[in-house]
Amino acid sequence: MSKSLRKLWIGDLGALRAHLKRLDPEARRLRFGGVTTDDFIDAYVDTAFRLDATIFGVFIDGEIRASAELRGIFGGAAPDAEAAFAVEAAWQDQGLGSELMDRILTAAQNRGVARLHMICLSENARMRHIAGKFGARLSFAEGEVTGEVTPPGPTPASLLDEFVHDAQGFVTAVFDWRRG
């Protein structure tokens, strides 16, 4: 089994679309906060790289099996962002969400995000666990849980970490695209 975690590029849209469509109905509901159709996922993916998003995917044997998105939240006084995660059922409880969260936190840190929000339905125990594992302050209201993390400011080490991962990931992506 081959596994890699990398930032997604525009050439990965088809793989991201296929991944999100493979989510079972419950995983879709937990990821998007309600019932979603394939048409909804198509529209969502069509705008994925146009909305100030940084998206990561875990590829297992060439297929995205888990993903995470960092999106800016506009209108606040400080730069806030939201993180969202999706892991296919067969790949849950294997640490993929935590690996993605680590990468999301580095990306948020390097973009000067003051507050990183993770919003999920209250029954999403896996997301609550990941948020707590990374020190998020959790608040509960009206069937939702919001986790908030304050990333540190960018450092030379965090910038280098992201740069190296991006360079390695881009080379991997080019080889994957050529094979696909």
N, C-alpha and C positions, 0 to 999 in steps of 0.2 A: 504494500500500500504506500503510495506516495502522497505526501501532504505538504502544502505550502500556504502561508498566510501572506497576502500582499494587497496593496492598494489596487482598486479597480480603475481601469481606464475606459475610454469610450468604446474600444474594441471588445469590451467584456459585457456590453449591454445584453446580448443574447443569453450569455451564461447567467447573468443576474436575473433576467426574466424567467428563465427555466427554473432556477433555484426557488424563487418566490412562488412560482406556480406549483412546485412540488410540496410546498408546505401543506400539511393537512388542515382541514377547516378550523380546528382548535388553535393550531399554531398561527394561522392567518389572523384569527380573531384576536389573539394575544398580541401579535406584532402590530396590527393596524387599529386595534381598539374596537373592532366590529366585524361584521360579516363582509367578506370581500369576494369579488368575482374575478375571473381571469381578465375581463375587460378593465376592471379597476387596476389590476396589477400591470397590464399593458400601459395604461395611461400614466401610472406612477413611475414606471421604469423609463418611459419616454421623456420624463422631465428630470430624471434622477441627477444628471450632471449639469443641469441648468440652474439649480437652486442652491448654490453655495454649499454643495455637499462634498464631503470626503467619504468615500465608501471603501471598505475593506472586505475581502472575501477569504474564506478558508477553502482551498481547493483540495479535494481528496480524489486521487486517481483522475484528475482532470476536470472534475465537476465542482462547482461551488456548492458546499453543503452547509455553510454558515456565513452570515454577513453582518456587518455593523455599519451604521451611517452616523456621521457627525454633520449636523446642519446648524447653521447660524439661526438664532432667533432675533428677529429684527424688532426695533421699537423700544428696546430697553436702554437705560442710561449707560450700562456697562455691556461689553460684548458677552452675550450669553449664547449657549449652544445646547442642542438636544442630541442625545445619543439614542439610537434604536437598534435592536438586535433581532436576528432571525436565525434559528438553528433547526434544521430538518429533524424530524422525530428520531430517526435511526442514529443520529449523531449527537443527541442531547446527553448530558451528564458525562461528557468526556473532556471537559475543560475548554472547549472551543470558545464559549462565551467569555470566559476569563481572559483567554489569549487576545480576543478581539477588544475587550475592555482595556487591556494594557496598551494596545496600539491606539485606541481612541483617545485615551488620556494623554499620550505623548503628542498626538496631533492637536488636541485642544490646548495643551501647554504651549506648543510652538506657534499657535495662532493667537495667543494672548487672551484666551477665553477666561473670563472672570468666574463664571458659574456654569458648570456642566449639569444639565438636567436629564434625568431618565424618568420618563413617565410611563407607567404601566397600569394595567388593571390590577385590582387588589389581590385577585387569585393567582397572579403570575409569580409563584414562589421562586422560580429559577431566577427571574430578573431581580427580585428583591434580594435574593442571596448574593448575586454578583454585585449589586449596588452596595450592599453592606460589607462585602469582602474588600471593596476598594474605599471604604471609609465614607460612604455617602450618608448624609443626614436624610432620614426618611420621614415623610409626613403623609398622613392618610386623610383623604377627603372624598366623599361621594363616590365610592367604588374605585377610586384611583389611588395610586401611590406615586409620590414624586420623590425621587432621590436627587440630592444635590451634592456635587463635589466641587471644591475650589482647587483647580489645578495650580501648581506653582508657575512662575514665569518661565519663559524659555531660557535655556542655558546652552552653552556651546555643546555639551554632551547630548542634550535632548535633540538639538538641531542636527547634530551629526548622526545620531541614532535614526532619526527619520530619513535623512538623506541616504544613508547606507541601505536601509530597508527599501526605500523607493527605487534606488538604482538596481538593486538585486531583483526586486519585483518586476521592474520594467523589462529587464533582460529576460526573465522567466516568461512574462506575458508575450513578448515578441516570439519566443520559441513556441509557446502554446498556440498563438494565432497562426503561425506558419504550419504547424501540424494539423490544426483544425480546419 
